[in-house]
Amino acid sequence: MKKFKVGVQLYSVREDLAKDFEGTLQAIKDMGYDYVEFAGFYDKSAEEVKSALDKIGLTAVSVHQGNQLFLEQGQAAIDYLKTVGVKYCAIPWYDKSKLAGTDAWENTKKEFADYSKALKAAGIKLLYHNHDFEFEKADGKYKIDYIYDEIGLDTIEPEFDTCWVKYAGEDPCKYIEKYSGHVEVLHLKDFVCKNYGGAVYALIDKNGKEQKPSSMEENGFKFMPVGSGVQDFKSILEAAEKAGTEYIIVEQDASEDRPPMEAVKMSRDYLRTLGQ
């Protein structure tokens, strides 16, 4: 298997970063991560962020930053990212009431296209980071697929979050394969869950009556370090290799059983067992 470029989504250790920005980045580097993906910059200037990364020997490959900041700040928001040096900017979350199947969808497409165009001018690609709700359907088709089919893969590419793909009831490997050649950055996220595979949506009982969808809590959902949950990461990485993925990004939204820094270290150590 190829050697991927391994990074961590810094949202995973957000509290540590807020307390000690440079110290946390240094610890991340010491764990064996060479790349980071930001989700906020902790009131640092772009020059301060870039200086810290260069000093420690980390590369900011990507950032989670929605188009709302661009709408508010314009070119200044993109100039910041260019100074930090990211190659990719991912929309981290988007209001599903503005996705396909709604009256707001046409405006959403325009906003995404405008954002992509401005980013491209700075040498940055626009990505979309999914959750589970993009796997709800509009006219028989997943909302996630409308994004790439109607906006276009030359404008916006997937940053699949493997946790949410699986929790929504789809096979992460199949979705990586479906968009082969366009999944340059992939989120590795693990979890445990008593029930998944469509259980987050309204279900139909044997009498055809709609049931209340289960919540994550009712399903026993919990985020886990990579390799500690239900995911088959060997198969996911094999699919990613075939799809031409370059960067794999560890993310753990919350860590209930151990400190977040310990959790992301466990994830890095596990990936070494897979040759990464």
N, C-alpha and C positions, 0 to 999 in steps of 0.2 A: 504494500500500500504506500502511496505517496506521502511525503511529509507535508502536512498542512501548516500554515502560519497560524499559531495559536494565540488567541487573545481572550480578554475578559471584559464583559460589560460592567463598567464601574458602578452602575446602579446597584450591583450586588453588594458593594462595600461602601455604600453612600455615607453611612454614619461615621465610619472610620476616616473617610476622606474629609468630611466636614471638620473633624477634630485635628487631623494631621495630614494635610494634602501630600506633601513631598514624602513623608515617612511611609504613608500607605502605598504610594506609587513604588517606592523602593522595595517594600515588602512584596508587592506583586511581581516585580522584576526578579527578586530573589527566589520566588516560587518556580520560576521558569517560564513566565509569560513574557513574550516580546512585544505584544500588541495590546492596545487598549481601545475600548469604545466608550466614549463619554456619553453621559446623560446629565448635562449641566456642568458648569465650570466653576462653581463655588466662589463667585465674585472675583475671580482672577482675570486679569487682562489676557488677551491672546498671547502676548509676548511672554508673560509670566508662565503660562501653561507650556508653551513651546520650550522655554528655557529649562523648566523642570524636567520635561520629557527627555530633552537632549542630554541633560546632566546625568540622568539615571540610565539612559539607553533604551527607552521605550519609544514606540511609534504609535501615534494616534491614527489608526486606520479609518475610523468611522465615528459618527456621532448620532445620537438620537435627538432630533430636533425637528419639530413639526413646522408646517408652512405658516402657522400663525405668527411666529416670530418674524418671518420674512415679511408678512403682511404689515406688521407693526413697525419694523425697523428698516425694511428695504435692504439695500445693498450692504449696509453696515453689518447686518447679521451674517451675510455670506463672506464678507471680507474677514471677519473674525475667524471663520472656519478655515479660510485659505491660509491665514497666518499660522494657525495651529498645525495645518498640514494634512488634514483628513482627505481621503480619497472618496469616501462615501458619506452621504447624509441620509439617514433613515427616518421616515415618518413613524414615530413609535406607537402611536395610537390615533384613531380617528373616530369621531362620533358616527355610530352606525346609522343614525337618522339622516346622514348626509351621503351615504353610500348608495350603491345601485338599488333601484326599486323605490327610490324616494324622489320627491320633487326637487331636492337640492343636488341631485347627482350631476346634472349638467354643469352646475357651477363648480362642484368639486373637481370635475375633470379639468376645467379651465384653470383652477387654482393650482392643481398638481402640475399641469403642463407649464404654467408660468414659473413655478418654483424650480422645476427641472431645468428650464431654459437658463435661468439666472445662475443656477449651480453649475451647469455645464460650462458657462462662460468663465467660471473660476476653476475648471478642471475637476469638478466634483460630480459624482453620479448620485442620482436620487434613488433610494430604495424604499420599500414599504415593509414594515415589521408587523406581522399579523398577530391577532389574538384568536380566540375561538369563535367569536361572533361573525367573523368574515366568512365562516363556513355555514352560515344561514343562507337560504336560497331566495332568489328573486326570479320568478318565472322559470323555476326549475334549474337554476344555475347558481352556483356559489358566488357570493358577492366578491370573494377574493379573485375569482377568475375574470369578473367584469373589469377589475382594475387593470389587469394586464392586456385583456382583449380589446378594451375600448380606449384606454389611454395609450397603450402600446409599450412593448418591452424596450423600445429605443428611447422611451421617455422615463419609464420607471420600472425597476426590477425588483424581484422578491428578496427579502431577507427573511427566510422562513424561520419561525420559532417552532422548533420540533416538538416542544411540549404542547403548545396549543393546537398544532395540527393533529397530534394523536388524541388529545383530550376531546377534540371536536368529532372524533370518530374516523379520521382518515389516516392513511399510512404515510408517515413522513417521507419514506423512500420513494413512494410513487409520486408525491408532489415534487420532490427534488428532480426526479426523472422527467416529469411532465415539463418542467421549465429548464431542462438541461441547456447549459451554455449561458444561462442568465442568473444562476445562483452563485454569485461570486463570494458572498458572505453568508454564513449559515450560523444560526443560534443553536447551541447545544444546551438543552435544559431538561432536567430529569424531574420525576415526581412519582408519588405513589397515590393510588386512588382505588376505592372499592368498586366504583362504577364509572366507566367512561365509555366513549364511543356513541355520542349523540345524547347522553343523559343530561346534558346541560340545556337541552331544548325541550319544549313541550312534547310529551310522549302520548301515544294513542294506546289505550288499553284494548283488550280483546273484543270489547263491545263498540269500539270506534269512538269512545269518549276521550276528549283531550284531558290529559293529566297535567298537574302543575310540574314544571321542570324542577329537577333536583338542584340544590345549590352545591357549591364546591364543598361547603362544610358537611352537608348531608352525605356527600359522596366520599367523605374521608380524604379529601384532596390535601396533599402537602408537597411543597417543593423540596427537592433533595439534591445533594451533590451529584454531579454527573457520574453515572455508573452505580448509583445506589438505589435506583428506582426501577420503573417498568420499561424504560427505553432500551432498544437493541442498537447500541451505538456502533457496533462493528458493522452492521448492515447499513446504518445511516452514513457512516464514513465511506463505505464502499460505493454507495449511491452518489455521494458527494464527489468522490474521485472521478467517477464516470461523467458527472455533470460539469466537471471543470471548476469546482469550487476551489477558491484559493485560501480563504480565511475561515477558521472555525472559532466562534466566540462563545465562551462559557458564560451563562447567565443563571443566577438563582435569585428570584425576586425577594424571597424571605428565607431565613434560616431559623427554624424553631428549636432544633436540637443541639446546636453548637454555634459559636461565634461565626459571623459571616466570613471572616478572613480564614478561619479554619476550613470552612466549607469549600471556598474557592481553591484552597490548597489541595484538598481531597480530590476535587475535580481535575486539577492539573496532574496530580499523581496518577489518577486513573487513566488519563489519556496517554501517559507514558507506557502503560501496559498494552496499549493498542498501537504502539510504535510512534506516538506523537510527542 
